[in-house]
Structure formats: structure tokens, C-alpha cells
Amino acid sequence: MLYAIVPSSAGLSALRTEELHVHDDGELAVFFEHRAGPPARTMKEVLSFGRTLQQIWARTSLLPIQFGTELDDEDELAGLLSEHRHEWLSRLGRVCERSELIVHLPKATVGPEHPPASADSGRDYLTAIAERVRTEDRLVDELRELLAPFAEDERALPAVEGPRRTFLVPDRHVEAARAAIAGWVDRAGLDEVRVTGPWPPFSFCGEVVP
Amino acid sequence: MTDLERISGGDDIALVDLVDRLIGGGVVVGGDIVLSLAGVDLVYLGLRLVLAPAHEVDVAALGNSVSRR
């Protein structure tokens, strides 16, 4: 099972364990684990995978690999590295010394939660929905403007409650970005805003490689 | 409690984000992908995380499907 793509460096040996191996071709390295079968599809396995990634990330920039990715053998891994070297080096350069901050915005509470019982009130219902979307869009725009001095990239993530956005922030700006959000939350009375991270750049290296 | 602590104090939501990104983010490469991520319902996932100890939650039961290349 694969964990992460990292730049080759002398420091990688410190992260090797009995289970965690490194395939290093001199420019790129991949952390992997030999397994007799696929990982169990349990939260325990996912979180264990996450802990290992965090340990690697504490030592070096990385491109995390999606949980549960397996190859047949190290030859296949070598071929994959060779095939995608340029692309992965470029992507590593873009996320090097950068982290991901995820911001949960509150769900707008304008209008009814459920469709009306009668068609007569349908227009009001749709108007309320449109207003809710506009309210949430306004918050996203404010957040984007607020983080413009700090963030280099941004993605929308599937909503949990309200909208959820993730930002790629240079490590040196993480605290300033969080402080800016905290100030905005206070000024606007947005008690339901939540920020998580810094995380490894999960959302900024996820293009599908055929 | 400081402002920063107030907005970052939601451990449950951090856990949801971490799990979501571990299975829904990262580089997707060739090879066998054990978990197909389509259809993961984060609201459901969040509720399940709150209601059950993490080690007892079966990811497969949260809406993931299994696919092999």
C-alpha cells in the first residue's frame, strides 16, 4: 500500500521502520508498506494511515496518496515513478512548505427548510432557496477576499453543514490566516465558522493519473 | 478561551475533515484502488463519527463501494 510521494533526501532513512519502506530513485521517493492483502475498510485503518502520513509530513514535503492504493510490486512502483516523474516533481514544488486549511462556513438559515405542502407557496419557497444560496455565496466571497493575501489556491469541498472551502497556504502564513479568520468571525458574529488544519495538501494534488 | 481556540476547537469536525481528505484527497495513481470514493456522504459520516467510537466504524458501511481495477 502506498503512502506518499516525497522528494529524495538523506533524511528519509530516519522514517523507515520494519513496516514502512522507501523506494528512492534519486529524485523522488515513495513510502510504502508490504501487505498480504488490502487494508481493512475500517476507520481504525484510515486513521492509522493518517498518523503515518503526518509523521512523514513532519519531516518533509509530500504528495499524499489516496488511502487504499496498492500496487503489485516494487517494479510497478518504479515504472509509475518513471512515468510520472516530471508531473510529480512539479506538483511537489507547488505544495512544498505549504499546508491546507479547511474552513466550514455556516449554513444560511434564510427561509423554510422543507418544500411547501401546497403549490401556492412554491414561489416563496424558491425565493427563499435563492436567498439562502446568495447568503452562502456572499460568505464564501468574503472569506476568499480575506484570505487572498495568504492563500495560493482554493478548492470547494463537499458541504458538511454549510459550504466548505479549503485553501493552500504557505506555512509561514498559516497563523496569520487563522488570525484573520478569527477576526472576521468576531466582527461578523459568525460563531459557527470552524477552521481545521494545517493538513498535508490533500486537496491540491488529487488529479487523476490514468 | 482565545478566538483562535474557539474557531479551531471542534475536534469532531477536524476528525471528519481528516478522514474525508484521507479517503477523498491525495494523488490517485494506477494500480488497485481498494476504496471507491464516490457517494461518500459527509453528513452521514460526521454523524457516525460522533455516535460511534472511531475504531468501530466500518468505512464500507458509510456508503463507499469497493472496486478493483
Interface residues (C-beta under 8 A of the other chain):
Chain A: L2 I5 P38 P39 R41 T42 M43 K44 E45 V46 L47 F49 G50 L53 L63 P64 I65 Q66 F67 G68 T69 E70 L71 D72 E76 L80 H84 W88 R91 E100 I102 H104 L157 P158 A159 V160 E161 R178 A179 I181 A182 G183 V185 D186 V193 R194 V195 T196 G197 W199 F202 S203 C205 G206 E207 V208 V209 P210
Chain B: T2 D3 L4 R6 I7 S8 G10 I13 A14 V16 D17 L18 V19 D20 R21 L22 I23 G24 G25 G26 V27 V28 V29 G30 G31 D32 I33 V34 L35 L37 L42 V43 G46 L49 A54 H55 E56 V57 D58 V59 A60 N64 V66
